[in-house]
Amino acid sequence: MSRHDVDKSRFLSLVLRHKPETIGVQLDENGWVEVDVLLAALEAHGKTLSRTDLDRLVKENDKQRFAFNSDGTRIRANQGHSVEVDLALEAETPPERLYHGTVERFLGSIFCEGLIKGDRHHVHLSPNLETAVRVGQRRGNPVVLEIASGEMHRAGHTFWLSGNGVWLVDHVPPQYLGRLELP
Ligand code: HQG
């Protein structure tokens, strides 16, 4: 993906997850916005994007952050919102183990109160180690925590799977967390 596309993709994340008001659009209760409305608003705010550009950004996004509805008339972010939306995700049974990438300086607090969602709607968990390492690396030297997700699920915690393969939960209590030694 080109540098320009990364910038455009970041701006799209800002609009579709956090601040739709920056370009004066509104997300519906499930996070969708009409593509035509979005493109017109982008243009009106000096951020012109063609439909072809948008299709490419959605298709090539490294983490599949965005999705069109079935007939391609609406678009939303797959997850990661800070604005109130109901993604209407189905609860699902997670694999036995999931992973969370973080950094050393948060561990004291994490092992005390568990993983908390902070500004996001959910705690984000990765299906594999490699992804968790990448998530942790955004903040420094990565530390990966292994989550006993099977056990947690059997104990009654709800898990959702986002449209782009990120597992979501409300909270991970510390007893389900273990630090994984990275090679
Ligand atoms: C930490 C990106 C102290 C947590 C990524 C993390 C992911 C605690 C930070 C997605 C804590 C929150 C999500 C506690 C959790 N005490 N620190 N009790 N509980 N933390 O960005 O999981 O590019 O909100 O370890 O790739 O890092 O947005 O969550 O370090 O998929 O698509 O608090 O965001 O994807 O940070 O990242 P974040 P995250 P996108």
Boltz pocket constraint, residues with backbone or C-beta under 6 A from the ligand:
constraints:
  - pocket:
      binder: B
      contacts: [[A, 63], [A, 65], [A, 79], [A, 80], [A, 101], [A, 102], [A, 103], [A, 106], [A, 109], [A, 110], [A, 113], [A, 114], [A, 115], [A, 116], [A, 117], [A, 118], [A, 119], [A, 120], [A, 123], [A, 124], [A, 134], [A, 135], [A, 139], [A, 166]]
      max_distance: 6.0
